Amino acid sequence: MITTEPLSAGLGVRVSGFTGNSTLDHGALREFNEILHQHDLVLCSIDGFTEEDQRRLAQSIGEITIRGSYDVDPLQPDTQYVSNTRGDGILGTGRLAFHHDHLFYERPLTALMLYAIEIPTSGSVTCFRSAADCYTALTPALRERVDAIELLHLYDYAKINAGLYKPFADPATASADAVFDYKPLAWRRPVSGETMLWLSPPEGFRGVEHDEGIAFFNDLCGYLDAHADEIGHLDHSWTPGDLVVWNNLTVAHARRPFDKSQPRTLRRTPIVGEVR
């Protein structure tokens, strides 16, 4: 039997009774999906959660979508690893600011799944924030400005892989591997009409001049940090066996620095599915 309990500070739930085993019936997968849709973030602890278990759960949510020029194991073409120990690991070290994955594509990821395999003893924390609460926490004046701005999101795979990437890249000078798109800073959820703040680091702006946009974006991040107690959030300290699945469109995530001399590997599954 699957049971839930709220996580701290008003974002997501912890699930018990979900084993993830590949013998799970469709009813259990459907129930997991409904919990995810209702709460936007699900955390559970599962020992021995295999690649096949993760693939099956992900496929019940949407289409597994590996994008970009990453090395992948031909025997596991729909599996990625956020890792500082694997040769095919991505994003292995360093701090990551709050963001939503793949806003630079026309269709951003709708969900993400991470399973912890090896974690530094010094701790490893991923932070999550409700994008709806981020918008709600704004003053009326800030909302008015936010509603009028679009952000340019750009990712140049070739230049990043070659170590040549610089902030505020121009699409006109990007390589053929670059992908980019303008997205509204304030995005509205189709069914509920609820407004989300898509606050990912931008490459450019519409609705405001570039320098003013940079200053406004930085001020906006500072404002949200100062009002963090008003925002549903989760600061999750990983342990091996943790599985976190979240709605990428409605929940922003960030990574705090950690001891990069210690191994850290999480199995990552990116998902594109129905936008609800």
C-alpha positions in Angstrom: 0.0 0.0 0.0 1.3 3.4 -1.0 1.1 6.1 1.7 2.2 9.8 1.7 3.3 12.3 4.3 4.0 16.0 3.7 7.6 17.2 3.4 8.9 20.2 5.2 8.0 23.8 4.2 5.1 23.0 2.0 6.5 21.3 -1.1 6.1 17.7 -2.1 5.5 14.5 -0.2 7.4 11.5 1.0 6.0 8.2 -0.3 6.2 4.9 1.5 5.2 1.5 0.2 6.4 2.1 -3.4 9.2 -0.4 -4.2 9.9 0.6 -7.8 10.3 -3.1 -8.6 9.8 -3.9 -12.3 7.0 -6.3 -11.3 4.8 -3.4 -10.1 1.4 -3.4 -11.7 0.0 -0.6 -13.7 -2.2 0.4 -10.8 0.8 1.2 -8.6 2.4 3.2 -11.4 -0.9 5.1 -12.0 -1.2 5.9 -8.3 2.4 7.2 -8.2 1.6 9.4 -11.2 -1.5 10.8 -9.5 0.5 11.6 -6.4 3.2 13.4 -8.5 0.5 15.4 -10.4 -1.1 16.4 -7.1 2.0 17.4 -5.2 4.6 18.2 -7.9 7.5 16.5 -6.0 7.8 12.9 -4.7 10.6 11.6 -2.5 11.0 7.9 -1.6 13.8 5.6 -0.4 14.3 2.4 -2.4 17.2 0.1 -2.1 18.3 -1.7 -5.2 16.3 0.5 -7.6 17.6 -0.7 -11.0 17.9 1.0 -14.4 15.0 -1.0 -15.6 12.9 0.1 -12.6 13.7 3.7 -13.3 13.0 3.3 -17.0 9.6 1.7 -16.3 8.6 4.4 -13.8 9.7 7.2 -16.2 7.9 5.7 -19.1 4.7 5.7 -17.1 5.1 9.5 -16.7 6.0 10.4 -20.2 8.7 10.0 -22.9 12.3 9.6 -21.8 14.1 12.3 -23.8 18.0 12.5 -23.9 19.0 15.7 -25.7 22.3 17.2 -26.6 25.7 15.8 -27.5 26.4 13.7 -24.5 28.1 10.3 -24.4 25.6 7.6 -23.5 26.0 3.9 -22.9 24.7 2.1 -26.1 23.3 -0.6 -23.8 21.4 2.1 -21.7 20.7 4.9 -24.3 17.9 6.4 -22.2 20.0 6.7 -18.9 22.2 9.5 -17.8 24.4 10.0 -14.7 25.1 13.2 -12.9 28.5 12.1 -11.7 32.0 13.2 -10.9 33.3 9.6 -11.1 31.9 8.2 -14.4 33.5 8.9 -17.8 30.0 9.6 -19.2 28.9 11.7 -16.2 27.4 15.1 -16.7 27.3 18.2 -14.4 29.6 16.4 -12.0 30.7 19.2 -9.8 29.9 22.8 -8.7 27.1 24.9 -7.6 24.0 25.2 -9.7 21.6 28.2 -9.4 17.9 27.7 -9.3 16.6 26.8 -12.7 14.2 24.7 -14.8 15.8 22.2 -17.2 15.7 22.7 -20.9 13.9 26.0 -21.1 16.1 26.6 -24.2 14.1 24.0 -26.1 10.6 24.7 -27.4 9.3 21.9 -25.3 11.0 22.0 -21.9 11.3 18.8 -19.8 8.0 18.2 -17.9 9.5 16.0 -15.3 12.9 14.9 -13.9 13.9 11.8 -11.9 17.1 11.4 -9.8 18.2 8.3 -8.0 21.2 8.5 -5.6 23.9 5.8 -6.1 26.9 7.3 -4.3 26.9 10.4 -2.1 29.7 12.4 -0.4 30.0 11.9 3.3 30.3 15.6 3.7 26.7 16.0 2.4 25.1 16.8 -0.9 22.1 19.1 -1.0 19.6 19.8 -3.8 17.2 22.6 -3.2 13.7 22.8 -4.6 11.2 25.7 -4.8 7.6 26.0 -5.8 7.5 28.2 -9.0 3.9 29.2 -8.1 4.9 30.4 -4.6 7.8 32.3 -6.1 5.3 34.3 -8.2 2.8 34.7 -5.3 5.6 36.0 -3.0 6.2 39.0 -5.4 4.8 42.5 -4.7 2.2 43.8 -7.2 4.8 46.1 -8.7 7.2 43.2 -9.2 4.5 41.1 -10.8 3.7 43.8 -13.2 7.3 44.0 -14.3 7.7 40.2 -14.4 4.6 39.8 -16.6 6.1 42.0 -19.3 9.5 40.2 -19.6 10.6 37.2 -21.7 14.0 35.6 -21.1 16.3 34.1 -23.8 17.5 30.7 -22.7 20.5 29.3 -24.8 22.7 26.3 -24.5 25.6 25.8 -26.8 26.6 22.2 -26.5 29.7 22.4 -28.7 31.2 25.4 -27.0 30.4 24.2 -23.5 31.9 20.8 -24.2 35.0 22.6 -25.5 35.2 24.9 -22.5 34.6 28.0 -24.7 31.2 29.0 -23.3 30.8 32.6 -22.0 27.7 34.1 -20.2 25.2 36.1 -22.3 25.9 34.2 -25.6 24.4 35.7 -28.8 22.4 33.2 -30.9 23.9 34.8 -34.0 27.4 33.7 -33.0 26.4 30.3 -31.5 27.5 27.0 -33.0 25.3 24.7 -34.9 24.8 22.6 -31.8 23.2 25.5 -29.9 19.5 25.5 -29.0 17.7 28.5 -27.8 14.2 29.9 -27.1 12.5 32.8 -25.5 10.3 31.9 -22.6 8.0 34.1 -20.5 9.3 34.9 -17.0 5.8 34.4 -15.8 4.3 31.1 -17.2 0.7 30.1 -16.7 -0.2 26.5 -16.1 -2.7 25.5 -18.8 -5.4 23.7 -16.8 -5.5 25.6 -13.5 -4.3 29.0 -14.9 -1.9 29.2 -11.9 1.1 31.5 -12.7 4.7 30.2 -12.2 7.9 32.1 -12.1 10.4 30.5 -14.5 13.5 32.0 -13.0 16.4 30.3 -14.8 19.6 32.2 -15.6 19.0 33.9 -19.0 21.2 34.8 -22.0 19.1 37.8 -23.0 15.8 39.6 -22.6 12.7 40.9 -24.3 10.6 43.7 -22.8 13.6 45.3 -21.1 17.1 46.5 -22.2 19.9 44.0 -21.6 21.8 45.8 -18.7 18.5 46.7 -17.0 17.4 43.1 -17.4 20.5 41.7 -15.8 20.1 44.1 -12.8 16.4 43.2 -12.5 17.1 39.5 -12.7 19.7 39.7 -10.0 17.5 41.8 -7.8 14.6 39.4 -8.3 16.8 36.4 -7.2 17.8 38.4 -4.1 14.2 39.2 -3.3 13.2 35.6 -3.4 16.1 34.6 -1.3 15.1 37.2 1.3 11.5 35.9 1.2 12.4 32.2 1.1 10.2 31.4 4.2 7.1 32.4 2.1 7.9 29.9 -0.6 7.2 26.2 -0.5 10.7 24.6 -0.6 12.7 21.5 0.2 16.4 21.3 0.9 17.1 17.7 0.4 20.3 16.1 1.8 20.8 13.0 -0.3 21.5 9.5 0.9 22.1 6.4 -1.3 18.8 4.9 -2.3 16.9 8.2 -2.4 14.6 8.7 -5.4 13.2 12.2 -6.2 10.8 12.8 -9.0 9.5 16.3 -9.7 7.5 18.5 -12.1 10.2 20.5 -13.9 7.7 23.2 -15.0 6.3 23.9 -11.6 9.4 23.3 -9.4 12.8 25.0 -9.7 15.9 23.2 -8.4 19.4 24.2 -7.4 22.5 22.5 -6.1 24.7 23.6 -3.3 28.5 23.1 -3.5 29.9 19.8 -2.1 33.3 18.1 -1.6 34.2 17.3 -5.2 37.0 15.0 -4.0 34.4 12.5 -2.9 32.3 10.4 -5.3 28.8 11.6 -6.2 26.6 9.8 -8.7 22.9 10.1 -9.3 21.0 8.4 -12.1 19.1 10.9 -14.1 16.0 10.4 -16.3 14.7 13.5 -18.2 11.0 13.2 -19.3 8.8 15.1 -21.7 5.1 14.4 -21.3 1.7 16.0 -21.0 1.6 19.5 -19.7 -1.2 19.8 -17.2 
